[in-house]
Amino acid sequence: MKELNDIPEFSKYFKVISPSEININKEDIFYRDKYNDIINFLKAMLTNHDDPTLNGYIEPKGAILINLNLGTDILDYIKLITKNYYLDLIEFNDIELLKNPNKFLKSFISILEAFGKDGKKEEKTETDTRDPDKVEEKKVLLINQQPVFRQKFENKSLLEVFLNAWQNKSFDYKFIDSNLILVWINYEIQDIKSVSNKIYSTFDLFIKVPLLNRIERETVLKDFLEKNPKIVFDINDIVNYTENWEVKDILQLLKVGIFKHFLNSELNEMSNEITDVLIDMIVSGEYIPNSMTQNSEKNSNIELEAEIHQNNEKIPTQIFKKVEDIKDIRDFVNGIRESRISDFMLNQLYEDAASKNYTELTIIIDKLNKKEPLEDNDMKMLARYPFILNDSPNKAQINLEKAKKRVDLIKQAFGK
């Protein structure tokens, strides 16, 4: 491959990021099973893509196609890999690309053609004065095919343009022979389905990364709480409200929720319960995740839920399911929980509990939080105040403390 700066239009539409410029840590990534397939592919391309045993069956081209949803941390993950393996990363200069998309489309293919020139493996001669380390240096070419491209390219699919050029032999080299590893990111599965017959003639692998499931969303939230012990929210509640959300959507929601909590002058050094703040942002439509922009039906669901919330008639949809349709008993239980008594009545119940048995209940809630066994007296006490079990231990303790403060203020007002 010739020097990148010598390729016409390359520096206009692409930029090169060196490993030293990448400031991403391993702890910033939420790892999922499909990420293993990606790292294993890149390792193979870096170390043994020309393995004779493998080449007896297939000769890798050094190209991988990945489909996933908006809001993942896939770009950070790819950058972390290039950082750890000391690889230069080539990615789009989005600003210039979107200024003149039609001109970019023409340049895009010619740049790919230039990548392949002189890419065939050559025997190094005695008179070859090139730095051998530099000759073998590999780079990752990251094509992040954002949904906005389709609009800018007059409804043309960049992936289809690329595959058609490959089929027409505009370039027929193997990327790996030009010391390139192509990682193509796609967010619209329909783009791939429409050209599925051409995928494997160009790419070595097609990987589809599924949405976060319930357990994975719980893990994201638990990890956040472990890293931020002063923040409190009900994990189950947030999991229920973030179905079909991705990791960056969830983390951004938490950050905005903490900021809103701070604006209300309630951020403190002890505990910060933000469950209601987070749920209100979702239901009111003040926070819309990236995943919703991919599905208009989901947008309609958010608007419907916001309307219900504004009318103070939040109806748990789980209760309307037929019993035979309930696949998980937890869904049914959560439906009952969401039909709980009003906040006003709940405050009254907590105040009654705090005025009579504050110390005993504090000890019981602490046991629940630590998952310690309860004694008979503890069970009898909970039977008197069963509403406490509707909340997580952390939230129940906060509600109890708030109720105790209200009770104390009332007593002071009446001179007791």
C-alpha positions as CSV (number, residue, x, y, z in Angstrom):
1,M,0.0,0.0,0.0
2,K,1.3,3.4,-0.9
3,E,1.8,6.1,1.7
4,L,-1.6,7.4,2.9
5,N,-0.8,11.0,2.3
6,D,0.0,10.3,-1.3
7,I,-3.5,9.0,-2.0
8,P,-5.7,11.8,-3.5
9,E,-8.5,13.0,-1.3
10,F,-7.5,10.6,1.5
11,S,-6.6,13.3,4.0
12,K,-9.8,15.2,3.2
13,Y,-12.2,12.3,4.0
14,F,-10.2,10.2,6.4
15,K,-8.1,10.8,9.5
16,V,-5.5,8.6,11.1
17,I,-5.5,8.1,14.9
18,S,-2.3,6.8,16.5
19,P,-2.5,4.5,19.6
20,S,-1.1,7.3,21.8
21,E,-4.0,9.5,21.0
22,I,-6.7,7.0,22.2
23,N,-7.8,7.6,25.8
24,I,-10.0,4.6,26.5
25,N,-9.5,2.1,29.3
26,K,-10.6,-1.5,29.6
27,E,-13.0,-0.5,32.5
28,D,-14.9,1.8,30.1
29,I,-16.2,-1.1,28.0
30,F,-19.2,-3.4,28.7
31,Y,-18.0,-6.7,27.4
32,R,-20.5,-9.1,25.8
33,D,-20.1,-12.5,24.1
34,K,-20.0,-11.3,20.5
35,Y,-17.1,-9.0,21.3
36,N,-15.0,-12.2,21.7
37,D,-15.7,-13.0,18.0
38,I,-14.4,-9.6,17.0
39,I,-11.2,-9.7,19.0
40,N,-10.5,-13.3,17.9
41,F,-10.8,-12.2,14.3
42,L,-8.5,-9.3,14.7
43,K,-5.9,-11.4,16.6
44,A,-6.0,-13.9,13.7
45,M,-5.4,-11.2,11.1
46,L,-2.5,-9.8,13.1
47,T,-0.8,-13.1,13.8
48,N,-1.6,-16.0,11.6
49,H,-3.9,-15.0,8.7
50,D,-1.5,-16.8,6.3
51,D,-1.5,-20.0,8.3
52,P,-1.1,-22.8,5.7
53,T,-3.7,-25.0,7.5
54,L,-6.3,-22.3,7.3
55,N,-5.4,-21.3,3.8
56,G,-6.2,-24.9,2.8
57,Y,-9.8,-24.1,3.3
58,I,-10.1,-20.3,3.0
59,E,-7.8,-17.4,2.4
60,P,-8.9,-14.5,4.7
61,K,-9.4,-11.1,3.0
62,G,-9.0,-9.2,6.3
63,A,-12.6,-7.8,6.3
64,I,-15.3,-8.1,8.9
65,L,-18.9,-6.8,8.8
66,I,-20.7,-6.0,12.1
67,N,-24.3,-5.2,12.6
68,L,-25.6,-3.7,15.8
69,N,-27.8,-1.1,17.3
70,L,-27.1,2.6,18.0
71,G,-25.9,3.2,21.5
72,T,-23.4,0.4,21.9
73,D,-19.8,1.0,22.9
74,I,-18.4,-0.8,19.8
75,L,-16.4,2.2,18.5
76,D,-14.7,2.6,21.9
77,Y,-14.0,-1.2,21.9
78,I,-12.4,-1.1,18.4
79,K,-10.3,1.9,19.5
80,L,-9.2,0.1,22.7
81,I,-8.0,-2.8,20.6
82,T,-6.0,-0.6,18.3
83,K,-4.5,1.1,21.4
84,N,-3.6,-2.2,23.1
85,Y,-2.1,-3.7,19.9
86,Y,-0.3,-0.4,18.8
87,L,-2.3,-0.1,15.5
88,D,-3.0,3.1,13.7
89,L,-6.8,3.6,13.2
90,I,-8.2,5.0,10.0
91,E,-11.7,6.4,10.3
92,F,-14.0,8.9,8.5
93,N,-13.7,12.6,8.8
94,D,-17.4,13.0,9.2
95,I,-17.5,16.7,8.9
96,E,-15.9,16.8,5.4
97,L,-17.8,13.7,4.3
98,L,-21.2,15.2,5.0
99,K,-20.3,18.6,3.4
100,N,-20.3,17.0,-0.1
101,P,-21.6,13.4,0.1
102,N,-21.9,12.9,-3.6
103,K,-18.3,13.9,-4.2
104,F,-17.2,11.7,-1.3
105,L,-18.9,8.6,-2.8
106,K,-16.8,9.0,-6.0
107,S,-13.6,9.5,-4.0
108,F,-14.4,6.6,-1.6
109,I,-14.0,3.9,-4.2
110,S,-10.9,5.5,-5.7
111,I,-9.3,5.7,-2.2
112,L,-10.1,2.0,-1.7
113,E,-8.5,1.2,-5.1
114,A,-5.4,3.2,-4.0
115,F,-5.1,1.1,-0.8
116,G,-4.6,-2.0,-2.9
117,K,-1.9,-0.7,-5.2
118,D,1.4,-2.3,-4.5
119,G,-0.4,-4.4,-2.0
120,K,0.6,-7.8,-3.4
121,K,3.1,-9.6,-1.3
122,E,6.6,-9.0,-2.6
123,E,9.9,-10.7,-1.8
124,K,12.2,-8.2,-0.2
125,T,15.3,-7.6,-2.3
126,E,18.8,-6.8,-1.1
127,T,18.5,-3.3,-2.5
128,D,15.3,-2.6,-0.7
129,T,16.1,0.1,1.8
130,R,12.6,0.3,3.3
131,D,12.3,-0.2,7.0
132,P,11.1,-3.8,7.4
133,D,9.1,-3.0,10.5
134,K,7.3,-0.3,8.6
135,V,6.5,-2.5,5.7
136,E,4.8,-5.0,7.9
137,E,2.9,-2.5,10.0
138,K,-0.9,-3.1,9.9
139,K,-3.7,-0.6,10.3
140,V,-7.4,-0.9,11.1
141,L,-9.7,0.7,8.5
142,L,-12.9,1.5,10.4
143,I,-16.0,2.3,8.3
144,N,-18.7,3.5,10.6
145,Q,-21.8,3.5,8.4
146,Q,-24.1,5.8,10.3
147,P,-27.8,5.9,9.5
148,V,-27.5,9.6,8.6
149,F,-25.4,8.6,5.6
150,R,-28.5,7.1,3.8
151,Q,-30.2,10.5,3.9
152,K,-27.1,12.4,2.8
153,F,-26.4,9.9,0.0
154,E,-29.9,10.3,-1.5
155,N,-31.0,7.0,-0.1
156,K,-28.0,5.1,-1.4
157,S,-26.5,2.5,0.8
158,L,-22.7,3.0,1.3
159,L,-22.4,-0.8,1.9
160,E,-24.1,-1.5,-1.4
161,V,-21.9,1.0,-3.3
162,F,-18.8,-0.8,-1.8
163,L,-20.0,-4.3,-2.6
164,N,-21.0,-3.4,-6.2
165,A,-17.5,-1.9,-6.7
166,W,-16.0,-5.1,-5.4
167,Q,-18.1,-7.2,-7.7
168,N,-17.2,-5.0,-10.7
169,K,-13.5,-5.5,-9.9
170,S,-12.8,-1.9,-9.2
171,F,-10.5,-3.4,-6.6
172,D,-9.9,-7.1,-6.1
173,Y,-7.1,-7.2,-3.6
174,K,-7.2,-8.7,-0.2
175,F,-7.1,-6.0,2.5
176,I,-4.7,-8.0,4.7
177,D,-2.2,-8.1,1.8
178,S,-2.2,-4.3,1.9
179,N,-1.6,-4.4,5.7
180,L,-5.2,-3.3,6.3
181,I,-7.9,-4.9,8.5
182,L,-11.3,-3.6,7.4
183,V,-13.9,-3.3,10.2
184,W,-17.3,-2.2,8.8
185,I,-20.0,-1.1,11.3
186,N,-23.6,-1.2,10.1
187,Y,-26.7,-0.2,12.1
188,E,-29.5,-1.1,9.6
189,I,-30.0,-4.8,9.1
190,Q,-32.1,-4.1,6.0
191,D,-29.0,-2.8,4.2
192,I,-27.4,-6.2,4.8
193,K,-30.4,-8.3,3.8
194,S,-30.7,-6.5,0.5
195,V,-27.1,-7.5,-0.5
196,S,-26.8,-10.7,1.4
197,N,-25.7,-12.7,-1.7
198,K,-22.6,-10.5,-1.9
199,I,-21.6,-10.4,1.7
200,Y,-19.3,-13.4,2.0
201,S,-17.6,-12.8,-1.4
202,T,-16.2,-9.6,0.2
203,F,-16.1,-10.1,4.0
204,D,-14.6,-13.0,6.0
205,L,-17.2,-12.7,8.7
206,F,-20.6,-11.2,9.4
207,I,-21.3,-10.7,13.1
208,K,-24.6,-9.5,14.5
209,V,-24.4,-8.1,18.0
210,P,-27.8,-8.5,19.8
211,L,-29.5,-5.9,22.0
212,L,-28.7,-6.1,25.7
213,N,-30.9,-8.6,27.4
214,R,-32.4,-8.1,30.9
215,I,-29.5,-9.7,32.7
216,E,-27.0,-7.6,30.8
217,R,-28.9,-4.4,31.6
218,E,-28.9,-5.4,35.2
219,T,-25.1,-5.9,35.1
220,V,-24.6,-2.4,33.5
221,L,-26.6,-0.8,36.3
222,K,-24.9,-2.9,39.1
223,D,-21.5,-1.9,37.7
224,F,-22.5,1.7,37.8
225,L,-23.6,1.5,41.4
226,E,-20.4,-0.2,42.5
227,K,-18.4,2.5,40.9
228,N,-20.6,5.3,42.4
229,P,-21.6,4.1,45.9
230,K,-23.2,7.4,46.8
231,I,-25.9,7.1,44.1
232,V,-29.0,4.9,44.8
233,F,-31.7,3.7,42.5
234,D,-33.9,0.7,42.1
235,I,-32.2,-1.6,39.6
236,N,-35.4,-3.6,38.8
237,D,-37.4,-0.5,38.1
238,I,-34.8,0.9,35.7
239,V,-34.4,-2.4,34.0
240,N,-38.1,-2.6,33.4
241,Y,-38.1,0.9,31.8
242,T,-35.1,0.4,29.6
243,E,-36.1,-2.6,27.5
244,N,-34.4,-2.4,24.0
245,W,-31.9,0.2,25.3
246,E,-28.2,0.0,24.7
247,V,-25.3,0.5,27.2
248,K,-24.5,4.1,26.3
249,D,-28.2,5.1,26.5
250,I,-28.4,3.7,30.0
251,L,-25.2,5.3,31.2
252,Q,-26.2,8.7,29.7
253,L,-29.6,8.5,31.4
254,L,-27.9,7.9,34.8
255,K,-25.6,10.9,34.3
256,V,-28.4,13.2,33.3
257,G,-30.5,11.9,36.2
258,I,-27.7,12.7,38.7
259,F,-27.4,16.2,37.2
260,K,-31.1,16.8,37.5
261,H,-30.9,15.6,41.1
262,F,-28.1,18.0,41.7
263,L,-30.0,20.9,40.2
264,N,-32.7,20.3,42.8
265,S,-30.0,20.9,45.5
266,E,-30.3,17.3,46.8
267,L,-26.9,15.9,45.9
268,N,-25.2,15.1,49.1
269,E,-22.4,13.0,50.6
270,M,-24.5,10.3,52.1
271,S,-27.1,8.9,49.7
272,N,-28.8,10.1,46.6
273,E,-32.0,8.3,45.6
274,I,-32.7,9.0,41.9
275,T,-35.1,6.3,40.8
276,D,-38.1,8.6,40.5
277,V,-36.0,11.2,38.6
278,L,-34.9,8.6,36.1
279,I,-38.3,7.1,35.5
280,D,-39.9,10.5,35.1
281,M,-37.3,11.4,32.4
282,I,-38.1,8.3,30.5
283,V,-41.9,8.4,30.8
284,S,-42.1,12.2,30.1
285,G,-39.9,11.8,27.0
286,E,-37.3,14.2,28.4
287,Y,-34.7,11.5,27.6
288,I,-35.0,9.5,24.4
289,P,-32.4,6.7,23.8
290,N,-30.6,6.2,20.5
291,S,-32.4,2.9,20.0
292,M,-35.8,4.8,19.7
293,T,-34.6,6.7,16.6
294,Q,-34.3,3.3,14.8
295,N,-37.9,2.3,15.4
296,S,-40.9,4.6,15.0
297,E,-43.1,2.1,16.7
298,K,-41.0,2.5,19.9
299,N,-41.3,6.2,19.6
300,S,-45.1,5.9,19.6
301,N,-44.9,3.8,22.7
302,I,-42.9,6.5,24.5
303,E,-45.4,9.2,23.5
304,L,-48.3,7.0,24.7
305,E,-46.6,6.3,28.0
306,A,-45.9,10.0,28.4
307,E,-49.5,10.9,27.9
308,I,-50.6,8.4,30.5
309,H,-48.1,9.7,32.9
310,Q,-49.2,13.3,32.4
311,N,-52.8,12.3,33.2
312,N,-51.5,10.6,36.3
313,E,-53.0,7.3,35.2
314,K,-50.0,5.2,34.8
315,I,-51.4,1.7,34.0
316,P,-49.1,-1.3,34.3
317,T,-49.5,-3.0,31.0
318,Q,-48.3,-6.4,32.4
319,I,-51.6,-6.8,34.3
320,F,-53.6,-6.8,31.0
321,K,-51.6,-9.8,29.7
322,K,-53.4,-13.1,29.6
323,V,-52.0,-15.5,32.1
324,E,-50.9,-17.9,29.4
325,D,-48.9,-15.1,27.7
326,I,-46.8,-14.5,30.8
327,K,-43.4,-16.2,30.1
328,D,-41.7,-15.0,33.3
329,I,-43.4,-14.8,36.7
330,R,-41.2,-11.8,37.4
331,D,-43.1,-9.8,34.8
332,F,-46.4,-10.5,36.6
333,V,-44.9,-9.6,40.0
334,N,-43.5,-6.4,38.6
335,G,-46.9,-5.6,37.2
336,I,-48.4,-5.9,40.6
337,R,-45.6,-3.7,42.1
338,E,-46.3,-1.0,39.6
339,S,-49.9,-0.9,40.7
340,R,-48.8,0.1,44.1
341,I,-50.6,2.6,46.3
342,S,-50.2,6.4,45.7
343,D,-47.1,8.2,46.8
344,F,-49.1,10.3,49.3
345,M,-50.5,7.2,51.0
346,L,-47.1,5.5,51.0
347,N,-45.6,8.6,52.7
348,Q,-48.3,8.3,55.4
349,L,-47.5,4.6,55.9
350,Y,-43.8,5.3,56.2
351,E,-44.4,8.1,58.7
352,D,-46.6,5.8,60.8
353,A,-43.8,3.2,60.8
354,A,-41.1,5.7,61.6
355,S,-43.0,7.2,64.5
356,K,-43.5,3.8,66.1
357,N,-40.7,1.4,65.1
358,Y,-38.0,3.4,63.4
359,T,-35.0,1.7,65.1
360,E,-36.4,-1.9,64.7
361,L,-37.1,-1.3,61.0
362,T,-33.7,0.3,60.4
363,I,-32.1,-2.9,61.7
364,I,-34.4,-5.2,59.6
365,I,-33.7,-3.2,56.4
366,D,-30.0,-3.4,57.1
367,K,-30.4,-7.2,57.4
368,L,-32.3,-7.3,54.1
369,N,-29.6,-5.3,52.4
370,K,-26.9,-7.6,53.7
371,K,-29.1,-10.7,52.9
372,E,-28.8,-11.8,56.5
373,P,-31.4,-14.3,57.9
374,L,-34.4,-12.7,59.6
375,E,-35.6,-13.7,63.1
376,D,-39.2,-14.4,64.0
377,N,-39.7,-10.9,65.5
378,D,-38.3,-9.4,62.3
379,M,-40.8,-11.3,60.3
380,K,-43.7,-10.2,62.5
381,M,-42.5,-6.6,62.2
382,L,-42.5,-6.8,58.4
383,A,-46.0,-8.3,58.5
384,R,-47.1,-5.1,60.1
385,Y,-45.4,-3.0,57.5
386,P,-45.4,-5.1,54.3
387,F,-45.2,-2.0,52.0
388,I,-41.4,-1.8,52.9
389,L,-40.8,-4.9,50.8
390,N,-42.1,-3.1,47.7
391,D,-38.9,-1.1,47.7
392,S,-35.3,-2.1,47.5
393,P,-33.5,-2.0,50.9
394,N,-31.6,1.1,50.0
395,K,-34.7,2.9,48.9
396,A,-36.8,1.7,51.9
397,Q,-34.1,3.1,54.3
398,I,-34.1,6.4,52.5
399,N,-37.9,6.6,52.6
400,L,-37.9,5.7,56.3
401,E,-35.3,8.4,57.1
402,K,-37.3,11.0,55.2
403,A,-40.4,10.0,57.1
404,K,-38.6,10.2,60.4
405,K,-37.5,13.7,59.6
406,R,-41.1,14.7,58.8
407,V,-42.3,13.2,62.0
408,D,-39.7,15.0,64.0
409,L,-40.5,18.3,62.4
410,I,-44.2,17.8,63.3
411,K,-43.4,17.0,66.9
412,Q,-41.2,20.1,67.1
413,A,-44.0,22.2,65.7
414,F,-46.3,21.0,68.5
415,G,-43.7,21.3,71.2
416,K,-43.4,17.5,71.7
